[in-house]
Amino acid sequence: MVCDFERGLPFREGSVTAAYSIHSIEHMRDLITFMEELYRVCAPGAKVYVKTPYYASRKAFMDPTHVRFMTEESFGYFTSPNYYGLKTHFEVHSITYNMRKPFKFLPAYFQKRCRR
């Protein structure tokens, strides 16, 4: 399906059981509207998978079409309760990172600085 995510998602409310956002949210000018729209179309218990460059990685800064940088804390804005009046109540169940090969063997403290 091809659509402009920033103009809404062409699905009925509560009709999606799984959604995948692969390298797209970092390009969205209005992430709040998109996340509210995504929440609207998700059925109760739907799984949402998001893959995006980590804010400190080279890939986050290399692409001139990126309009935002994401951290593990960014998704907390879309959980419940949120203090911004957002119409989202997502739950974050896990966050994983891809590490460059020489860094994935370092202790966790150093790995945080090497995420991509």
N, C-alpha and C positions, 0 to 999 in steps of 0.2 A: 504494500500500500504506500502511496506517495501522498503526503499532505504537509501543510505548513503547520508545524506543531504550535507555533506562536499564535495561531488563529483558532485553536481548539482541536480536540481530537474527535474524529468522526465515528464515535462509538456511543451506544446507549449507556446510560448510567448503570453501574454495577455489572457490566457485561464482560469484563476482561479478567481472566484468572491468572495470567502471567504477562509481565511486560519487561522488555529488555531495552535499555538505553545504553548503547555502545558508542562512546565518544560523540555524544550529541549535547549533553547539558552544558558543557563548557562553551558552547556556541550560542546559547539562548540569551537574548537580551532581557527577557522577562521570565526568569526562572520561577518566580512565585506563581504566576498565572499558569505556567505549564504544570507545576507540581499539584496545584489545586485541580486542574483539569485531569491529570493522571489519577489522582485520588478519586475523583468523581466517577471515572469509568471503571475503576477496579472493583471487583466483587469482594465481599467480605472474605478475608483470608487469602487474597491474591498475593502472589509473590512478585516483587519488583526488583530487578537486577540492574545495577548501574555500574558502568565502567567509565572512568574518566581519569585523565592524568592527575597525579598528585601535585599539589600547588608548588612544591619545591623542586619538581623535576624539570629537566631541560625541555621535555615534551610539552609541558604546560606553557612555556614561554616561546617556543619555536614557531608555533602556528599563529600567524597574524589574524586569523579569524576567531581565535578564542576571545571571549568577552569577559570571562571570569575564571577564577582559580578555585579549586575545591579542596577542602581538607576533610578529615574524618569528622570534624565538628560541624561542618556545613549542613549535614543532614539532620542535625538536632533541631533545626528551625522548623522542620516539617513533621516532628513527632507531636505527641499529645502529652501533657498540655503544652501549647505554645503560647507565647505572650504577645503575639502579633496579630491575633484574630484571624489566622490563616484557616482555611477550610480543609486542613489535612490532619490526619491522625496516623501517620505511618509509624511503624516500629522498626528500628534498626536491629537486626539479628546478628549480623556479622559484617566485618570489614576485612578484606585481605589486601595485601600489597604484592606487587611484582618487584623483585629486587634485582638489580644488576648482579651478574654472577659473582664477581669478587666480594660483594658486600653481603650476600645472603648468609655467609658463615660467621659474620660478626655478632657480638652480643646485641641484644635488643636496643640498648641505649644508642649504639652507633648506627644500627639499621634505620632508625627513625630519620636520621639525617641523610640517608642514601635512598630513600623511597623514590619510585618513579611512577 
